[in-house]
Amino acid sequence: MENSLRARVRAGDPDAFRHLFDEHASVVHRHAVRTTGNWVVADDIVSLTFLEAWRLRERVLPGEDSLRPWLLGIATNVSRNTARAARRHQAALSRIPPPDPVPDFADEVTRRLADSEELAAAQRALRTMRRGEREVFTLCVWEGLDAATAAEALGVAVGTVRARLSRARKRLRKLTERELELEPRRKSGTGNNEVQRPAAVGQSPGSRHQAARSTQEKKR
């Protein structure tokens, strides 16, 4: 069936693409949500992924493997391009006066995710990691691909995937724990308090004023 589907996709059969979408759209959407943390952006990534799959359909090679790695590889590239476009858009917005405030639905979106606080902390931590480690982690851990399949999706060597995944697991665990520790301070607004500089040795607050007053009294 998969071989037949591959051949029909490669030939541009609309029914085959409908079947491909029905079978894999939820997988691509889940991957996009976990990568971006944004349901709206994830919807866009799903649409762009299947449009790109249609454009690249002739690159599908015959074989018995699933088309899932091929689609996830396309989705990863689409996510990269979407993130770059968002950064350019944000840079452009920073150069113009800010728009009127609009309601922020981020909290509502986060509540819809299972284990929202831990997932949000993991996503914040994930964004601080190198892109290669981030992509390997999302594909192997969150999407359940093995190293060989992830390597196929990303177009890199299997050894590269394993090395990146090992580093990513260690780093993400530490970074996520740190994010969870900092979260109560963010909510209370104490995370950015400045540390007061201690007075010089032998000085106490107001000592300069006292010294100046003593000097004036002596002059009298």
C-alpha positions in Angstrom: 0.0 0.0 0.0 2.8 2.4 0.9 4.7 1.7 -2.3 1.5 2.3 -4.2 0.9 5.5 -2.3 4.5 6.7 -3.0 4.0 6.1 -6.7 0.7 7.9 -6.7 2.1 10.8 -4.7 5.0 11.1 -7.1 2.6 11.1 -10.0 0.6 13.9 -8.5 -2.6 11.9 -7.8 -5.0 14.2 -5.9 -6.6 11.3 -4.1 -3.2 10.1 -3.0 -2.5 13.5 -1.5 -5.8 13.6 0.3 -5.0 10.2 1.8 -1.5 11.5 2.7 -3.0 14.5 4.4 -5.6 12.5 6.3 -3.0 10.1 7.6 -0.2 12.5 8.5 -1.6 16.0 9.1 -2.1 15.4 12.8 1.5 14.2 13.1 2.8 17.3 11.4 0.6 19.5 13.4 1.7 18.0 16.7 5.4 18.4 15.7 4.7 22.0 14.7 3.0 22.8 18.1 5.8 21.2 20.1 8.4 23.1 18.0 6.8 26.5 18.1 4.5 26.4 21.1 1.9 28.3 19.0 -1.3 26.6 17.7 -1.9 29.3 15.1 1.6 29.1 13.7 1.4 25.3 13.7 -1.8 25.4 11.6 0.1 27.6 9.1 3.1 25.2 9.1 0.8 22.2 8.3 -0.6 24.0 5.3 2.8 25.1 4.1 4.2 21.6 4.6 1.7 19.9 2.4 1.9 22.7 -0.2 5.7 22.1 -0.3 5.2 18.4 -0.4 3.1 18.8 -3.5 5.8 21.0 -5.1 8.5 18.4 -4.2 6.4 15.3 -5.0 8.7 14.2 -7.8 11.5 13.8 -5.3 9.7 11.0 -3.5 11.7 7.8 -4.1 10.2 4.4 -4.4 10.7 2.2 -1.3 8.8 0.5 1.5 9.5 3.1 4.2 6.7 5.4 5.4 6.4 8.9 4.0 6.3 10.3 7.5 10.0 11.1 7.7 9.8 12.9 4.4 6.9 15.1 5.6 8.6 15.8 8.9 11.7 16.8 7.1 9.7 19.3 5.0 7.9 20.5 8.2 11.3 21.1 9.9 12.5 23.2 7.0 9.1 25.1 6.9 9.5 25.8 10.7 13.0 27.2 10.1 11.7 29.5 7.3 8.7 30.5 9.4 10.9 31.4 12.4 13.3 33.5 10.2 10.3 35.3 8.7 8.9 36.0 12.2 12.3 37.4 13.3 12.4 39.7 10.2 8.8 40.8 10.9 9.6 41.5 14.5 12.7 43.5 13.5 10.5 45.6 11.1 7.9 46.2 13.8 10.5 47.4 16.2 11.3 50.2 13.8 7.8 51.6 13.7 5.5 52.9 16.5 3.9 50.1 18.5 0.3 49.2 17.5 -2.7 49.5 19.8 -2.7 46.7 22.5 -4.7 43.6 21.6 -5.8 40.8 23.8 -3.2 38.2 24.6 -4.5 34.6 24.2 -1.1 33.0 25.0 -2.4 31.8 28.4 -5.5 30.2 26.9 -3.3 28.4 24.4 -1.0 27.2 27.1 -3.8 25.8 29.2 -4.9 23.6 26.3 -1.5 21.8 26.4 -1.0 18.9 28.7 1.4 19.6 31.5 1.5 23.2 30.3 4.0 24.6 32.8 6.6 21.9 32.2 6.0 22.0 28.4 6.3 25.8 28.4 9.5 25.6 30.4 10.9 22.9 28.1 10.0 25.0 25.0 11.7 28.1 26.5 14.7 26.0 27.3 14.7 24.4 23.9 14.8 27.8 22.2 18.1 28.5 23.9 19.8 25.5 22.4 21.5 25.1 19.1 19.2 24.6 16.1 20.6 21.1 15.3 20.2 19.8 18.8 16.7 21.3 19.0 15.5 19.7 15.7 16.9 16.3 16.6 15.3 16.4 20.1 11.8 17.3 18.7 12.0 14.5 16.1 13.5 11.7 18.2 11.9 12.4 21.6 8.6 14.2 20.9 7.9 12.5 17.5 9.4 9.2 18.4 11.6 8.8 15.3 14.6 6.5 15.6 18.1 7.9 14.8 18.2 6.6 11.3 14.8 8.0 10.4 15.5 11.3 11.9 18.8 11.4 10.0 16.8 10.8 6.8 14.4 13.6 7.7 17.1 16.1 8.4 19.6 15.0 5.7 22.5 14.3 8.1 24.5 11.3 9.2 23.1 8.9 11.8 26.1 9.5 14.1 25.4 13.2 14.0 21.8 12.6 15.1 23.0 10.4 18.0 25.6 12.9 19.2 23.2 15.9 19.0 20.5 13.9 20.8 22.8 12.9 23.6 23.9 16.6 24.1 20.3 17.8 23.8 19.0 15.5 26.5 21.6 16.6 29.0 21.3 20.2 28.3 17.5 20.4 28.1 17.1 18.6 31.4 19.2 21.2 33.2 17.8 24.2 31.3 14.2 23.0 31.9 14.8 22.6 35.7 16.3 26.1 35.7 13.2 27.5 33.9 10.9 25.9 36.4 12.9 27.3 39.3 12.7 30.8 37.8 9.0 30.6 37.0 7.7 31.6 40.5 10.0 34.6 40.5 8.8 35.7 37.1 5.1 35.5 38.3 5.9 37.5 41.4 7.9 40.1 39.5 11.0 39.6 41.6 13.1 38.0 39.0 14.7 41.2 37.7 15.2 43.0 41.0 18.5 44.8 41.1 20.9 43.8 43.8 21.8 46.8 45.9 25.5 47.7 45.9 27.0 47.3 49.4 28.4 50.4 51.0 32.2 50.8 51.0 34.0 49.3 54.0 33.7 51.7 57.0 30.8 53.6 55.4 27.2 53.5 56.2 24.2 55.2 54.5 24.4 58.9 55.2 28.1 58.8 56.3 29.1 61.3 53.6 26.5 63.8 54.7 27.6 63.3 58.3 31.2 63.9 57.4 30.4 67.1 55.5 28.3 68.4 58.4 31.2 67.7 60.8 33.6 69.6 58.6 31.3 72.6 58.5 30.9 72.7 62.2 34.7 72.6 62.7 35.0 75.6 60.4 32.6 77.5 62.5 
